[in-house]
């Protein structure tokens, strides 16, 4: 016996997938994130002193971290492959999130124009009857 997903379940699955996709932007691979960070205004910093190298080593790779030092708030993204950290303030972080949202919206629009194989398959067979 075959079960068919109704529209509300499909919508819920789509919403959950979209949410996880959007939140995943901050932890994407470095080579995909670096251009967005630079475009948002983050500055690259190479650790030079022993203390900077120790802090750099303790950061998780490919993830934006928030920190506050001496009352100043900033965000850091460690790119372990290139050995640099991207550093920015609140304004740069907000711009980065906007750029991620724009990128994901563009990808979603492209996918809508080029439906997946599953969508084509579903359309080919039409609605199922119980």
Protein Blocks (a to p, Z undefined) as FASTA:
>chain_A
ZZdddfklmmmmmmmmmmmmmmmmmmgcfklmmmmmmmnopacdddfbfmlmmmmmmpcg
hiacdddeehiacdddddfknopacdddfklmmmmmmmmmmmmmmmmmmmmmmccfklmm
mmmnopadZZ
